[in-house]
Amino acid sequence: MQSSHDHNRRAWDRLANRNAPHTRAAADEAFRNPLQHVDGRGWLEGSVAGKRLLCLAAGGGSQSALYAAAGAIVTVVDISPVMLARDREVAAERQLNVRTVEASMDDLSIFAEASFEVVIHPVSTCYVPKIAPVYREVARVLEVGGIYISQHKQPVSMQAEVDPSPQGGYTLSEPYFREGPLPAVENSLHREPGTLEYLHRLDEILGELCRSGFVIEEFSEPPHADAKASPGSFRHRSLYVPPYLRMKARRIGKKVEQRAKVWVPG
Ligand SMILES: C[S@@+](CC[C@H](N)C(=O)[O-])C[C@H]1O[C@@H](n2cnc3c(N)ncnc32)[C@H](O)[C@@H]1O
């Protein structure tokens, strides 16, 4: 049977070949002040110059190129070879040094412990059935004191219908406590067509992070709502359900007990 990883690799290859949203290279404008563009809130403390930085599940020639332009020593990991080819193209065009690695975010065994000082992880944990193995791998490859910035789909956004109800809101039609991939949807910027997506509860997104040896230092719900947007649009739905949550976490000097998946004070 085809795994969800194989399924999503193919789906993202197809999306990238169609130049779909989230598969496009950063625009010229973004390179005027690349760090400001990717870190408007200053969570990276003003500079990434010279830092060993992993762009995790971040192919497509956007994040990798911008962080490299900001001076970081960038490695980008993605499961989709087509997305990674775009990173290489953009890096070559802009004469940037970017290393690309094809791997799944829940198996970073290609990297040694403490290989990175910063991990940047755009929305993508929805493509793996379980989030804890991802956090365990990030904890392993990030050095103690390192910064982990990740963005995730809000679980409530995964529960809600794509189209508005006759009453005007968005019905919660999927249970919060559920197993397996979500039913497919089309024509929504909140979901990517052809992919298998999983709802992760807050206990997994936030709790597992804390249990994996991180402390959360910052948290935001990136604003996308617009009260004047037309019903059914991305911005209108975002008025009812914030689509994403974003966190800055720091790797602390505690040991992670792999087998029991518990955080052991040490
Ligand atoms: C929403 S895109 C994020 C990157 C994009 N540059 C952006 O606009 O932010 C999600 C990415 O996750 C990647 N992906 C999906 N499943 C993955 C997995 N198991 N391991 C690594 N990457 C994965 C996809 O190939 C895609 O490039």
The ligand as a Gaussian input file, in Angstrom:
#p B3LYP/6-31G(d) Opt

LIG

0 1
 C        2.944000      24.611000       2.360000
 S        4.436000      24.004000       1.669000
 C        5.602000      24.909000       2.632000
 C        6.777000      25.429000       1.849000
 C        6.521000      26.576000       0.961000
 N        7.768000      27.060000       0.456000
 C        5.745000      27.728000       1.569000
 O        5.084000      28.416000       0.835000
 O        5.801000      27.998000       2.778000
 C        4.516000      22.387000       2.370000
 C        5.780000      21.628000       1.981000
 O        5.854000      20.447000       2.781000
 C        6.439000      19.440000       1.987000
 N        6.163000      18.134000       2.622000
 C        5.011000      17.444000       2.664000
 N        5.177000      16.303000       3.384000
 C        6.469000      16.297000       3.790000
 C        7.247000      15.407000       4.582000
 N        6.740000      14.274000       5.112000
 N        8.534000      15.721000       4.826000
 C        9.102000      16.829000       4.293000
 N        8.402000      17.715000       3.525000
 C        7.100000      17.459000       3.293000
 C        5.808000      19.642000       0.630000
 O        6.527000      19.006000      -0.398000
 C        5.819000      21.184000       0.545000
 O        7.002000      21.630000      -0.063000

